[in-house]
Amino acid sequence: MNKIKVLFVCVHNSARSQIAEAYLNNLAGEHFEAESAGLEPGALNPLVVRSMAAEGIDISSKKTKSVQGMIDKGIQYDYAVTVCDEASAEKCPLFPGGAKHVHWGFDDPSQFTGSEEEKLEKIKIVRDEIKNRIDRWIEEVG
């Protein structure tokens, strides 16, 4: 059986798309193959790494990747899922090729303010929203 190939896209590939990739591969890796990329790849958000570790998922060795790099590789995806917040949605690209485009808007952890603990709490909310959306999507698509 061929796996459903999914690319999660956000602006920096430092948080939301990494979370989505990790959850889909962790929860349904036998049916899906997920990757992630960003428009302007940055550094992996260390608070997101901590938040995912609290869920038992280690993303500490993940590298951020560019959408252009994925395009240049010629990889074909069944789905391109943008996870930019609504304010950045216009920056999120449509991935070329035959991929079905889906948009899920989530707040951007890089924009969170407050103490480290306050930021972690806000990241936990986004992380859980992404996990819940992934769970529903697995049932819808898988």
N, C-alpha and C positions, 0 to 999 in steps of 0.2 A: 504494500500500500504506500503510495506517495504521500509524503507529509504536505500539509498546507503551509506554504512559505509566506511569512508575514514580516514586513518591515515597519517598525515603529519610528516615527520621526518627530523631533521637536527642534527647538532652536539650537541648544548647546550639546545635546546628547549627554548631559551630565546628571540628569535626575529622572524625569518622567518617562522618557523612552527606555532608559535603562531598567527602571522598575517594571515597566510593562513587559519588556523582553524577558526579564528574569522570571516573572510570574508565569507567563505563558509557557516558557520552556520547562519550568518546575512543575506546573500543574497539569500540563497536557503535552509534554514533549514527545509522547508516542504518536501524536496526531499532527502536531504543529512544529515548525522550525522557525523560531523568531530571531530577528536581528534588530539592531537599532542604529540610528544615525542622526546627525544634526546638521543644520544649515551652517552654523558657525561653531564647530566642535570646540569645547573648552576642556576643563579638567573635571573629572568625576567629583561630584559633591560629597565631601567626607561625611556629612551628616546623613545623607541618603545611604551611604555605605553602612553607617551605624544602624540606621533604621531598618534596613534590610537584614542585617545580621541579627537583629532582635527577632526577626521572623524565621531565622535559621537558614537564610540564603546569603551566601558570600559572593558579593560582586566586586570585592576589593581589587581583583586583578583585571577587571574589565577596562578596556581602553575606549575613549571616545572616538567616533568615526564620522566622516563627513558623508552627506548625501551624495555629493559629487563623486566621491570615491566609490560609492556603491553603484552609481550610474556608470562610471568608467569601467567597472568590472563586468558590466553587462548582465548582472544577476537579475533574473525574472522573479517577481513576487506575485502571489495570488492576491494579497492585500497589502495596501500601504495605509497605515493608521497614523494619522497626525494626532498628537496629544498636547499641542500648544494650548495655552489659555486663550480665551476669546480675544483679548487685547492683541495677541501676537498671531492670531489665526491667519491673517493675510500674509504673513511671512512664510507660513508652512506651505511647502510646495506640493503639487500633485506629482507623484512619481511616474515617470514615463513607462510605457509598455502597457501590458494588459492588466495591471493590478487594479483591483477594485479599491476605490478611495473611501475611507471611513474617517470621520473626525470625532474625537472625544476631547472635549476641553477640560483641562485641569489647571489649577493654579500653579504658578512657576515658583518652586522652592528657592531659586536664586534671588527672588524678590522679597522673601520673608525677612522681617525685621524682629528685633527683640533679643533677648538673651539666648544662649545656646539651647537651653532647655525649652524656651518658648518656640524657637525655630524647630526643634525636634518634634514638639507636639503638633505643630502645623504640618510638618512633613509626614508624620504618622497619619494624619487625616487624609492627605493626598494619597499616600501609599495605600491606605485601606480603600479609598475610592477607586483607585486603579485596580486593585485586587478584585473588588466586587464587580467592576465592569468586565474584567477578564473572565471571571467565573460565569457571568451571564452570557458573554460572547462565545465561550467554549460550548455552552448548551445550544446557542443559536446556530453556530457555524459547524461545530464538530459533529 
